[in-house]
């Protein structure tokens, strides 16, 4: 199912990129946009995880540097019966984490320094179990590709504004191909492109967070610890907003990065935290019966 979703996602974003190219550059722009979209899809499939890690400024961390963190991840990976993922650290005081990768054999987990300092060991274990839940459920590929391609779309929309402006200033009345794009359409694309990307992320991300919560709670055996961690992350992130978060990658994190700006809000793809906490509490109640 995730494979089909990935194909549909790539097709939709390819069509969007080609449409933008055709609108801004006519037939030449359409052809260039098609090859650009094709190259983007290939690169995003094979290199989306490294791109996401680079965009989030995550750096690999060794077992010698974080023995306790490695011990928790190793134990949970064995419990989940998946290969040990590569561990990365994001130098940010805000508590957050995400998983990425092409498949369980090529996965990575990135945590902020803040989450390792602000959560208890039990809560940190629950968060890491949630991230390994994404790996085990094999939804990391489509979510990472969606995030990276969303970043590409917003970049195209951003530069399209300048392209349209410069193209308009060099307008020549000799040919239809030289006519500047309608500024209304340029404005619409600048607005609609990131919205389209966020809607794609929205359709992918909301249900997967609930599923990863459930899988993570099962792996660590402590649904209330994950509920406590989520509540603490939401509260503390208000006082320590992320400085390293890229808006296009917001769907990857365990909690929506608390960062000012309309673009970050545009990419809000997580279900309400209170709903996630209530489900975890209900799971705990069922386990106790």
C-alpha positions as CSV (number, residue, x, y, z in Angstrom):
1,X,0.0,0.0,0.0
2,X,2.8,2.4,0.9
3,X,4.5,1.6,-2.5
4,X,1.3,2.6,-4.3
5,X,1.0,5.8,-2.2
6,X,4.6,6.6,-3.1
7,X,4.0,6.2,-6.8
8,X,0.8,8.3,-6.6
9,X,2.6,11.0,-4.6
10,X,5.5,11.2,-7.1
11,X,3.0,11.4,-10.0
12,X,1.0,14.2,-8.4
13,X,4.1,16.3,-7.6
14,X,5.5,15.6,-11.0
15,X,2.3,17.0,-12.6
16,X,2.5,20.0,-10.3
17,X,6.1,20.8,-11.2
18,X,5.4,20.3,-14.9
19,X,2.4,22.6,-14.7
20,X,4.4,25.3,-13.0
21,X,7.1,24.9,-15.6
22,X,4.6,25.2,-18.4
23,X,2.9,28.2,-16.9
24,X,6.1,30.1,-16.3
25,X,8.2,29.1,-19.3
26,X,5.8,27.8,-22.0
27,X,6.7,24.7,-23.9
28,X,10.4,25.0,-23.1
29,X,9.6,25.4,-19.4
30,X,7.3,22.4,-19.5
31,X,10.0,20.2,-21.0
32,X,12.6,21.4,-18.6
33,X,10.2,21.0,-15.7
34,X,9.5,17.4,-16.8
35,X,13.1,16.4,-16.8
36,X,13.7,18.3,-13.5
37,X,10.8,16.4,-11.9
38,X,12.1,13.1,-13.2
39,X,15.5,13.8,-11.8
40,X,14.0,15.0,-8.5
41,X,11.9,11.8,-8.2
42,X,14.9,9.5,-8.7
43,X,17.1,11.5,-6.3
44,X,14.3,11.7,-3.7
45,X,13.9,7.9,-3.7
46,X,17.5,7.1,-3.3
47,X,18.7,10.1,-1.4
48,X,15.7,11.5,0.5
49,X,16.9,10.3,3.9
50,X,20.4,12.0,3.6
51,X,18.7,15.1,2.2
52,X,16.2,15.2,5.1
53,X,19.0,14.8,7.6
54,X,21.1,17.5,6.0
55,X,18.2,19.8,5.8
56,X,17.6,19.3,9.5
57,X,21.3,19.9,10.3
58,X,21.6,16.4,11.9
59,X,25.0,15.0,12.6
60,X,25.9,11.3,13.2
61,X,26.8,10.5,16.7
62,X,28.9,7.5,17.8
63,X,28.1,5.0,20.5
64,X,31.1,6.3,22.5
65,X,29.5,9.8,22.6
66,X,26.0,8.6,23.6
67,X,26.2,5.1,25.1
68,X,22.8,5.3,26.9
69,X,21.1,6.5,23.8
70,X,22.6,3.7,21.7
71,X,21.6,1.1,24.4
72,X,18.0,2.2,24.3
73,X,17.8,2.2,20.5
74,X,19.6,-1.2,20.2
75,X,17.3,-2.8,22.7
76,X,14.2,-1.4,21.0
77,X,15.4,-2.4,17.5
78,X,16.0,-6.0,18.8
79,X,12.5,-6.0,20.3
80,X,11.0,-4.7,17.0
81,X,13.1,-7.3,15.0
82,X,14.6,-4.6,12.7
83,X,18.2,-3.7,12.0
84,X,19.9,-1.1,14.3
85,X,19.3,2.3,12.7
86,X,22.0,5.0,12.4
87,X,21.7,7.6,15.2
88,X,21.9,11.3,14.6
89,X,21.9,14.3,16.9
90,X,20.4,17.7,16.1
91,X,22.0,20.6,18.1
92,X,18.8,22.2,19.2
93,X,17.4,22.8,22.7
94,X,13.8,22.1,21.7
95,X,12.7,18.5,22.5
96,X,11.9,16.6,19.3
97,X,12.9,13.6,17.1
98,X,12.2,11.9,13.8
99,X,12.9,8.7,11.8
100,X,13.8,8.5,8.2
101,X,15.2,6.1,5.6
102,X,14.4,4.0,2.5
103,X,13.5,0.9,4.5
104,X,14.4,-0.7,7.9
105,X,17.8,-1.8,6.6
106,X,18.6,1.9,5.6
107,X,17.0,3.8,8.4
108,X,18.1,6.5,10.8
109,X,16.8,8.2,13.9
110,X,17.6,11.8,14.7
111,X,17.0,13.3,18.1
112,X,17.6,16.8,19.4
113,X,19.9,17.5,22.2
114,X,17.0,19.0,24.1
115,X,15.0,15.8,24.1
116,X,17.9,13.8,25.6
117,X,18.2,16.4,28.4
118,X,14.5,17.3,29.2
119,X,12.9,13.8,29.2
120,X,13.3,11.1,31.7
121,X,15.0,7.9,30.5
122,X,11.6,6.1,30.4
123,X,10.0,8.9,28.4
124,X,13.0,9.0,26.0
125,X,12.7,5.3,25.5
126,X,9.0,5.7,24.7
127,X,9.8,8.4,22.1
128,X,12.5,6.3,20.5
129,X,10.0,3.4,20.4
130,X,7.6,5.6,18.6
131,X,10.2,6.5,16.0
132,X,11.2,2.8,15.6
133,X,7.4,2.2,15.1
134,X,7.6,4.3,12.0
135,X,10.6,2.2,10.8
136,X,8.8,-1.1,11.6
137,X,5.6,0.1,9.9
138,X,7.6,1.0,6.8
139,X,6.1,4.4,6.4
140,X,9.4,6.3,6.6
141,X,10.0,6.2,2.8
142,X,6.8,7.8,1.7
143,X,6.9,10.4,4.6
144,X,10.5,11.3,3.9
145,X,9.9,11.6,0.1
146,X,6.8,13.7,0.8
147,X,8.8,16.0,3.0
148,X,11.7,16.4,0.6
149,X,9.5,16.9,-2.5
150,X,7.4,19.4,-0.5
151,X,10.6,21.3,0.1
152,X,11.3,21.2,-3.7
153,X,7.8,22.4,-4.5
154,X,8.0,25.4,-2.1
155,X,11.5,26.3,-3.5
156,X,10.1,26.3,-7.0
157,X,7.2,28.4,-5.9
158,X,9.5,30.8,-4.2
159,X,11.8,31.3,-7.2
160,X,8.8,31.3,-9.5
161,X,8.0,34.7,-8.0
162,X,11.3,36.1,-8.9
163,X,11.3,34.4,-12.3
164,X,8.0,35.9,-13.1
165,X,9.1,39.3,-12.1
166,X,12.3,39.2,-14.1
167,X,10.6,37.6,-17.1
168,X,8.0,40.4,-17.1
169,X,10.7,43.1,-17.2
170,X,12.2,41.6,-20.3
171,X,8.9,41.4,-22.1
172,X,8.9,41.7,-25.8
173,X,5.7,42.1,-27.8
174,X,7.1,40.2,-30.8
175,X,5.9,36.7,-29.8
176,X,3.4,35.0,-27.5
177,X,6.2,32.8,-26.1
178,X,7.9,36.0,-24.8
179,X,4.8,37.2,-23.0
180,X,5.2,37.4,-19.2
181,X,3.1,35.1,-17.2
182,X,-0.1,36.5,-15.8
183,X,0.8,37.9,-12.4
184,X,-2.4,36.5,-11.0
185,X,-1.5,33.0,-12.0
186,X,2.0,33.5,-10.6
187,X,0.6,34.6,-7.3
188,X,-1.8,31.6,-7.3
189,X,1.0,29.2,-7.9
190,X,3.1,30.8,-5.2
191,X,0.2,30.3,-2.8
192,X,-1.2,26.9,-4.1
193,X,2.1,25.0,-4.5
194,X,2.9,24.9,-0.8
195,X,-0.7,24.3,0.0
196,X,-0.8,21.3,-2.4
197,X,2.4,19.9,-0.9
198,X,1.0,20.4,2.7
199,X,-2.2,18.6,1.7
200,X,-0.3,15.7,0.4
201,X,1.6,15.5,3.6
202,X,-1.6,15.9,5.6
203,X,-3.1,12.8,3.9
204,X,0.0,10.8,4.7
205,X,1.0,11.9,8.2
206,X,-2.0,12.0,10.5
207,X,-2.9,8.3,10.6
208,X,0.7,7.2,10.6
209,X,1.3,9.2,13.9
210,X,-1.5,7.3,15.6
211,X,-0.1,4.0,14.3
212,X,3.4,4.8,15.3
213,X,2.2,5.8,18.8
214,X,0.4,2.4,19.1
215,X,3.4,0.5,17.8
216,X,5.8,2.4,20.0
217,X,3.7,1.9,23.1
218,X,3.6,-1.9,22.4
219,X,7.4,-2.0,21.8
220,X,8.3,-0.3,25.1
221,X,5.3,-1.6,27.0
222,X,4.6,1.8,28.5
223,X,1.9,3.8,26.7
224,X,1.6,6.2,29.6
225,X,5.3,7.0,29.4
226,X,4.8,8.0,25.7
227,X,1.7,10.0,26.7
228,X,3.8,11.8,29.3
229,X,6.6,12.4,26.8
230,X,4.2,13.9,24.2
231,X,2.6,16.2,26.8
232,X,6.0,17.4,28.0
233,X,7.3,17.9,24.5
234,X,4.3,20.0,23.6
235,X,4.7,22.2,26.7
236,X,8.4,22.6,26.6
237,X,8.6,23.3,22.9
238,X,6.5,26.4,23.5
239,X,9.4,27.8,25.6
240,X,12.1,26.4,23.5
241,X,11.1,26.7,19.8
242,X,13.2,24.8,17.3
243,X,15.8,26.9,15.4
244,X,16.9,24.1,13.1
245,X,13.5,22.9,11.8
246,X,12.8,23.2,8.1
247,X,9.1,23.8,7.5
248,X,8.9,21.2,4.8
249,X,10.2,18.5,7.2
250,X,7.8,19.3,10.0
251,X,5.7,16.1,9.2
252,X,8.7,13.9,10.0
253,X,9.0,15.0,13.7
254,X,7.2,13.3,16.6
255,X,5.6,16.6,17.4
256,X,5.0,19.6,15.2
257,X,8.0,21.9,15.7
258,X,7.0,25.0,17.5
259,X,8.3,27.7,15.2
260,X,6.8,31.1,14.3
261,X,5.9,31.9,10.7
262,X,3.1,31.2,8.3
263,X,5.0,28.6,6.4
264,X,5.5,26.4,9.4
265,X,1.8,26.6,10.2
266,X,1.0,25.8,6.6
267,X,2.9,22.5,7.0
268,X,1.1,21.5,10.2
269,X,0.3,17.8,9.5
270,X,0.1,16.3,13.0
271,X,-3.2,15.3,14.7
272,X,-4.0,17.2,17.9
273,X,-1.6,16.1,20.7
274,X,-4.5,15.7,23.1
275,X,-6.1,13.1,20.8
276,X,-2.8,11.1,20.7
277,X,-2.5,11.3,24.5
278,X,-6.1,10.2,25.0
279,X,-5.6,7.1,22.8
280,X,-2.5,6.1,24.7
281,X,-4.3,6.5,28.0
282,X,-7.1,4.3,26.6
283,X,-4.5,1.7,25.5
284,X,-3.1,1.7,29.0
285,X,-6.5,1.1,30.5
286,X,-7.2,-1.8,28.2
287,X,-3.8,-3.4,29.1
288,X,-4.7,-3.2,32.8
289,X,-8.0,-5.0,32.4
